[in-house]
């Protein structure tokens, strides 16, 4: 069997039960192998698959080309031949939730945000101002995280980390590209969400050269669509999305966005519209936004299907999405692609002070499982896995997330 000829970095991690996970990291992919928890991440196109130990497939079961390709790839990566029907059965699982490691990090590197400059009803641009639904309530008096502190935190993470989503405000943060380069130097793919404002050719180029995926939050049609066009069409990036905050107050605007995405030529290379269900914190709570009803969520979910516009959702919306599509003939296929909350299972959050929280919405909340009025300092910890990831406080939260996933509840903290 021919092995993949790439420069490999090989590391091993002891999981919480004492078993060992082996990780191979190359320029093109990262792969983790253990008894009950495995993953493959393609750094070039963002493809990711996670699996554990399942029941072997039976002879005569339908096998897709993608499954066969994955089998060959997995054998090539590890230089050994795995039992085919067992491997294909393993692909039907999602991996052990209790043995998992951080794969994705949401890292807040700025609380400084002037907000986007958007048009009024007469088509005139208004002065930039903080977003009315920003759950962080950020403004332009915030701060930027230093490259030194960022590097210290990143270097404490295990080699299982595949992607870092940088949480920014102003896209012209002076050290933004330095932070991305810290990630890239360590085999981690950076991505981020922008508001489409304050963009320059240099920023467009710098982002497209470094990022795996970029989302543009929707505030103003031209601001967003022009940004998508620059990244997806001009610079040929494949994973360019629009993020849309979905609430009772924004529902009609969300319906219109689907129509506009279907007809506007600037949207021809858009990857997807990603709907983010409202969590009532910060400005969203202060400005009296409301959670979208299931009935209206059904309307917008089905309209997206009928229009042919690709849509996605945050993991907070997983249960609403499954309810919206439960009567469709391809429901089983949809169900496999919907990822419920994975905070402290596979993903985590660090704020701009270098403190760990289960997710950005849990920060400062006493009633979040484990009591997260205060986080756990990553800057000061000695061993991230022992001091943070395997901490009893973190495990209290992750155990509750597992219960929510099992019973079909969207969130361990909020009503969604």
C-alpha positions as CSV (number, residue, x, y, z in Angstrom):
1,X,0.0,0.0,0.0
2,X,1.4,3.4,-1.0
3,X,1.8,5.8,1.9
4,X,0.9,9.5,1.5
5,X,4.2,11.3,0.9
6,X,3.9,14.5,2.9
7,X,6.0,16.0,5.6
8,X,4.3,14.8,8.8
9,X,4.3,15.9,12.4
10,X,3.2,13.1,14.6
11,X,2.1,13.6,18.2
12,X,0.3,11.6,20.9
13,X,-2.3,12.7,23.5
14,X,-3.5,10.8,26.6
15,X,-7.3,10.9,26.7
16,X,-9.3,11.2,29.9
17,X,-9.6,7.4,30.3
18,X,-5.8,6.9,29.9
19,X,-6.0,5.6,26.2
20,X,-3.8,7.2,23.6
21,X,-4.8,9.2,20.5
22,X,-2.2,9.6,17.7
23,X,-2.3,12.7,15.5
24,X,-0.7,13.3,12.1
25,X,-0.4,16.8,10.9
26,X,0.6,17.8,7.4
27,X,0.3,20.9,5.2
28,X,-2.9,19.4,3.6
29,X,-4.6,17.6,6.5
30,X,-4.8,16.7,10.1
31,X,-6.0,13.3,11.3
32,X,-6.5,11.8,14.8
33,X,-6.8,8.1,15.5
34,X,-7.8,6.2,18.7
35,X,-10.0,3.3,19.6
36,X,-13.3,5.2,20.0
37,X,-12.6,8.7,18.7
38,X,-11.2,9.6,15.3
39,X,-11.3,12.5,12.8
40,X,-10.0,13.7,9.5
41,X,-9.7,17.4,8.6
42,X,-8.8,18.6,5.1
43,X,-7.1,22.0,5.5
44,X,-7.5,22.9,1.8
45,X,-11.3,22.6,1.5
46,X,-12.6,22.4,5.1
47,X,-13.9,18.9,4.8
48,X,-14.2,17.3,8.2
49,X,-15.4,13.8,9.4
50,X,-15.5,12.4,12.9
51,X,-16.2,8.8,13.8
52,X,-15.9,6.3,16.6
53,X,-16.5,2.5,16.9
54,X,-19.6,1.2,15.3
55,X,-21.3,-2.0,14.2
56,X,-19.6,-3.5,11.0
57,X,-21.6,-3.0,7.8
58,X,-23.2,-6.1,6.2
59,X,-22.5,-7.5,2.8
60,X,-25.0,-6.0,0.4
61,X,-25.3,-2.7,2.2
62,X,-25.1,0.3,-0.1
63,X,-21.6,1.9,-0.1
64,X,-21.1,5.4,-1.5
65,X,-18.0,6.5,-3.5
66,X,-17.2,9.0,-0.7
67,X,-17.2,6.2,1.8
68,X,-14.8,4.2,-0.3
69,X,-12.6,7.2,-0.9
70,X,-12.5,7.8,2.8
71,X,-11.5,4.2,3.5
72,X,-8.6,4.4,1.0
73,X,-7.5,7.7,2.4
74,X,-7.6,6.5,6.0
75,X,-5.5,3.4,5.1
76,X,-3.0,5.6,3.2
77,X,-2.7,8.1,6.1
78,X,-1.8,5.4,8.7
79,X,0.0,3.1,6.3
80,X,-2.1,0.0,7.3
81,X,-5.1,-1.8,6.0
82,X,-8.2,-1.6,8.2
83,X,-11.0,-4.1,8.0
84,X,-13.3,-2.5,5.4
85,X,-16.8,-3.4,6.7
86,X,-15.7,-2.4,10.3
87,X,-14.4,1.0,9.0
88,X,-17.6,1.7,7.1
89,X,-19.6,0.8,10.2
90,X,-17.5,3.2,12.2
91,X,-18.3,6.0,9.8
92,X,-22.0,5.8,11.0
93,X,-21.0,7.0,14.4
94,X,-19.9,10.4,15.7
95,X,-17.1,9.4,18.0
96,X,-17.0,9.2,21.8
97,X,-18.4,12.3,23.4
98,X,-16.6,11.5,26.7
99,X,-13.2,11.0,25.2
100,X,-13.2,14.0,22.9
101,X,-10.7,16.8,22.5
102,X,-10.9,20.4,21.4
103,X,-11.1,20.6,17.6
104,X,-12.4,24.1,17.1
105,X,-11.6,27.2,19.1
106,X,-13.7,30.4,19.2
107,X,-11.1,33.0,20.3
108,X,-12.2,36.5,21.1
109,X,-9.2,38.7,20.1
110,X,-11.0,42.0,20.3
111,X,-13.7,43.8,22.2
112,X,-13.1,47.0,20.2
113,X,-15.9,47.5,17.5
114,X,-17.1,50.7,15.9
115,X,-20.0,48.8,14.3
116,X,-20.8,48.8,10.5
117,X,-21.8,51.9,8.5
118,X,-25.2,51.0,7.0
119,X,-27.8,52.8,4.8
120,X,-31.0,54.4,6.1
121,X,-34.4,54.0,4.4
122,X,-33.4,56.8,2.0
123,X,-30.2,55.1,0.8
124,X,-27.9,57.4,2.7
125,X,-25.1,55.9,4.8
126,X,-25.5,56.5,8.5
127,X,-22.6,57.0,11.0
128,X,-21.2,53.6,12.1
129,X,-22.6,52.4,15.4
130,X,-22.6,49.2,17.5
131,X,-25.1,46.6,16.5
132,X,-28.4,46.6,18.2
133,X,-28.3,42.8,18.7
134,X,-24.6,42.3,19.7
135,X,-24.7,39.9,22.5
136,X,-21.3,41.1,23.7
137,X,-22.4,44.8,23.7
138,X,-19.0,45.7,22.2
139,X,-18.1,49.3,21.3
140,X,-15.2,51.3,20.0
141,X,-13.8,51.7,23.6
142,X,-12.8,48.1,23.8
143,X,-9.4,46.5,23.4
144,X,-7.3,44.4,21.1
145,X,-5.6,41.3,22.5
146,X,-1.8,41.3,22.2
147,X,0.0,38.9,19.9
148,X,2.1,37.7,22.9
149,X,-0.9,36.7,24.9
150,X,-2.6,35.1,21.9
151,X,0.5,33.0,21.2
152,X,0.8,31.9,24.8
153,X,-2.8,30.6,24.7
154,X,-2.5,28.9,21.3
155,X,0.7,27.1,22.4
156,X,-1.1,25.6,25.4
157,X,-3.7,23.9,23.2
158,X,-3.3,20.2,22.3
159,X,-2.4,19.3,18.7
160,X,-6.0,18.1,18.1
161,X,-7.0,21.7,17.4
162,X,-7.8,22.1,13.7
163,X,-9.4,25.5,13.4
164,X,-9.5,28.9,15.2
165,X,-12.4,31.3,14.6
166,X,-11.1,34.7,15.5
167,X,-13.7,36.9,17.2
168,X,-13.0,40.4,16.1
169,X,-14.8,43.8,15.9
170,X,-12.9,46.2,13.6
171,X,-11.4,44.3,10.7
172,X,-8.4,46.7,10.6
173,X,-7.2,45.4,14.0
174,X,-3.4,46.2,13.8
175,X,-2.2,42.7,14.6
176,X,-4.9,40.6,13.0
177,X,-2.7,39.1,10.3
178,X,0.0,38.4,12.9
179,X,-2.5,36.4,14.9
180,X,-3.5,34.4,11.8
181,X,0.1,33.7,11.1
182,X,0.6,32.3,14.6
183,X,-2.1,29.8,13.8
184,X,-0.8,28.9,10.4
185,X,2.7,28.4,11.8
186,X,1.2,25.7,14.1
187,X,-0.8,23.9,11.5
188,X,-4.1,25.5,12.5
189,X,-6.5,27.1,10.0
190,X,-7.9,30.5,10.9
191,X,-11.3,31.8,10.0
192,X,-13.4,34.8,11.1
193,X,-16.6,36.8,10.8
194,X,-16.5,40.4,9.5
195,X,-19.2,43.0,9.0
196,X,-18.0,44.1,5.6
197,X,-17.1,47.6,6.7
198,X,-13.6,49.3,6.8
199,X,-12.4,46.9,4.0
200,X,-9.4,47.7,1.8
201,X,-7.7,45.8,-1.0
202,X,-4.9,44.9,1.4
203,X,-7.3,43.5,3.9
204,X,-9.2,41.5,1.3
205,X,-6.0,40.1,0.0
206,X,-4.6,39.3,3.4
207,X,-7.7,37.5,4.5
208,X,-8.0,35.5,1.3
209,X,-4.3,34.4,1.6
210,X,-4.7,33.1,5.1
211,X,-8.3,32.1,5.9
212,X,-10.1,28.8,5.3
213,X,-13.5,30.4,5.6
214,X,-14.9,33.9,6.1
215,X,-18.5,34.9,7.1
216,X,-19.9,38.4,6.5
217,X,-22.6,39.4,9.0
218,X,-25.6,40.8,7.3
219,X,-26.5,44.4,8.1
220,X,-26.7,46.2,4.8
221,X,-27.3,44.5,1.4
222,X,-24.7,46.3,-0.6
223,X,-22.1,46.2,2.2
224,X,-22.5,42.4,2.5
225,X,-23.0,41.5,-1.1
226,X,-20.0,43.5,-2.3
227,X,-17.8,41.8,0.4
228,X,-19.0,38.4,-0.7
229,X,-18.3,39.2,-4.3
230,X,-14.8,40.4,-3.5
231,X,-13.9,37.3,-1.6
232,X,-15.8,34.5,-3.4
233,X,-15.7,35.7,-7.0
234,X,-12.7,38.0,-7.3
235,X,-10.4,36.0,-5.0
236,X,-12.0,32.6,-5.6
237,X,-12.5,31.6,-2.0
238,X,-14.8,28.6,-1.6
239,X,-16.1,29.0,1.9
240,X,-17.7,32.4,2.0
241,X,-20.9,32.6,4.0
242,X,-23.4,35.2,5.1
243,X,-24.3,35.2,8.8
244,X,-27.8,36.4,9.6
245,X,-29.2,37.0,13.1
246,X,-32.6,35.4,13.2
247,X,-35.3,36.7,15.5
248,X,-39.0,37.8,15.3
249,X,-37.9,41.3,14.5
250,X,-35.5,40.2,11.6
251,X,-37.7,37.4,10.1
252,X,-39.0,39.4,7.1
253,X,-35.5,40.7,6.3
254,X,-34.2,37.1,6.4
255,X,-36.9,36.0,3.9
256,X,-35.9,38.8,1.7
257,X,-32.3,37.9,1.9
258,X,-33.0,34.5,0.5
259,X,-34.8,36.1,-2.5
260,X,-31.9,38.6,-3.0
261,X,-29.3,35.8,-2.8
262,X,-31.1,33.9,-5.5
263,X,-31.3,36.8,-8.0
264,X,-28.3,39.1,-7.3
265,X,-25.3,38.3,-9.6
266,X,-22.9,39.2,-6.8
267,X,-24.1,36.1,-4.9
268,X,-23.3,33.5,-7.6
269,X,-20.3,32.1,-5.7
270,X,-21.8,32.4,-2.2
271,X,-21.3,29.2,-0.2
272,X,-24.3,29.5,2.1
273,X,-26.5,31.8,4.2
274,X,-26.0,30.7,7.9
275,X,-28.9,31.6,10.2
276,X,-28.0,32.3,13.8
277,X,-30.8,31.9,16.2
278,X,-31.2,34.7,18.8
279,X,-29.7,34.2,22.2
280,X,-31.1,37.1,24.4
281,X,-27.9,38.6,25.9
282,X,-26.3,42.0,25.8
283,X,-27.8,44.4,23.3
284,X,-30.2,41.8,22.0
285,X,-31.8,41.6,25.4
286,X,-31.6,45.3,26.1
287,X,-33.2,46.2,22.8
288,X,-36.0,43.7,23.3
289,X,-35.4,41.2,20.5
290,X,-37.4,38.0,20.7
291,X,-36.7,34.4,19.8
292,X,-38.2,33.3,16.5
293,X,-41.1,31.0,16.7
294,X,-40.9,27.4,15.4
295,X,-43.7,28.2,12.9
296,X,-41.7,31.1,11.4
297,X,-38.5,29.1,11.5
298,X,-40.3,26.4,9.5
299,X,-41.2,29.0,6.9
300,X,-37.7,30.3,6.4
301,X,-36.1,26.9,6.4
302,X,-38.5,25.5,3.7
303,X,-38.3,28.7,1.6
304,X,-34.5,28.2,1.5
305,X,-34.9,24.7,0.2
306,X,-37.5,25.7,-2.4
307,X,-35.3,28.6,-3.6
308,X,-32.2,26.4,-4.2
309,X,-30.1,28.8,-2.0
310,X,-27.7,26.9,0.2
311,X,-28.3,27.5,3.9
312,X,-26.7,26.5,7.2
313,X,-27.4,27.1,10.8
314,X,-25.5,27.5,14.0
315,X,-25.5,24.4,16.3
316,X,-27.8,26.3,18.6
317,X,-30.5,26.0,15.9
318,X,-30.0,22.2,15.4
319,X,-33.3,21.1,17.0
320,X,-35.4,23.8,15.3
321,X,-33.9,22.8,11.9
322,X,-34.7,19.1,12.5
323,X,-38.3,20.0,13.4
324,X,-38.6,22.1,10.3
325,X,-37.5,19.3,8.0
326,X,-38.9,16.3,9.8
327,X,-41.5,15.5,7.2
328,X,-39.2,15.6,4.2
329,X,-38.3,12.3,2.4
330,X,-34.6,13.0,2.8
331,X,-34.9,13.8,6.5
332,X,-32.3,11.1,7.5
333,X,-29.7,12.7,5.2
334,X,-30.4,16.1,6.6
335,X,-30.2,14.7,10.2
336,X,-26.7,13.4,9.5
337,X,-25.5,16.9,8.5
338,X,-27.0,18.8,11.4
339,X,-24.5,19.1,14.3
340,X,-26.1,19.9,17.7
341,X,-24.3,21.9,20.5
342,X,-20.7,20.6,20.8
343,X,-19.4,23.1,23.4
344,X,-16.8,21.4,25.7
345,X,-17.2,18.3,23.6
346,X,-15.3,19.3,20.4
347,X,-15.4,23.1,20.6
348,X,-14.5,25.8,23.1
349,X,-14.2,29.5,23.7
350,X,-11.4,31.8,25.0
351,X,-12.1,35.5,25.7
352,X,-9.8,38.4,25.2
353,X,-8.4,38.1,28.7
354,X,-7.3,34.6,28.0
355,X,-10.0,32.9,30.1
356,X,-11.8,29.7,29.1
357,X,-15.6,29.4,29.0
358,X,-17.7,26.6,27.4
359,X,-18.9,29.0,24.7
360,X,-19.1,32.7,24.3
361,X,-22.7,32.8,25.5
362,X,-21.8,31.1,28.8
363,X,-19.4,33.8,29.8
364,X,-20.4,35.4,33.2
365,X,-23.5,33.2,33.7
366,X,-24.0,31.7,37.1
367,X,-26.7,29.3,36.1
368,X,-24.7,27.8,33.2
369,X,-23.9,24.2,34.4
370,X,-20.7,24.4,36.4
371,X,-21.3,28.1,37.3
372,X,-19.4,30.3,34.8
373,X,-19.5,33.7,36.5
374,X,-15.7,33.3,36.2
375,X,-13.8,31.3,33.6
376,X,-10.5,29.3,33.9
377,X,-7.4,31.2,33.0
378,X,-5.5,29.6,30.1
379,X,-2.7,32.2,30.3
380,X,-1.9,31.0,33.8
381,X,-2.6,27.2,33.5
382,X,0.2,24.7,33.3
383,X,-1.5,21.9,31.3
384,X,-4.5,22.8,29.3
385,X,-6.0,19.3,29.2
386,X,-5.6,18.6,32.9
387,X,-6.2,22.1,34.3
388,X,-9.0,23.2,31.9
389,X,-10.5,20.6,29.5
390,X,-10.6,17.8,32.1
391,X,-11.5,20.2,34.9
392,X,-14.6,19.1,36.9
393,X,-16.1,22.5,36.2
394,X,-15.8,21.9,32.5
395,X,-17.0,18.3,32.7
396,X,-20.1,19.4,34.6
397,X,-21.0,21.5,31.5
398,X,-20.0,18.8,29.0
399,X,-22.1,16.2,30.8
400,X,-25.1,18.5,30.5
401,X,-24.5,19.1,26.8
402,X,-24.5,15.3,26.3
403,X,-27.8,15.1,28.1
404,X,-29.2,17.8,25.8
405,X,-28.0,16.1,22.7
406,X,-29.6,12.8,23.9
407,X,-33.0,14.3,24.7
408,X,-33.2,16.8,21.8
409,X,-32.8,20.0,23.8
410,X,-30.9,22.8,21.9
411,X,-29.0,24.4,24.7
412,X,-27.9,23.8,28.3
413,X,-28.3,27.5,29.1
414,X,-30.9,29.3,26.9
415,X,-34.3,28.7,25.3
416,X,-33.6,28.9,21.6
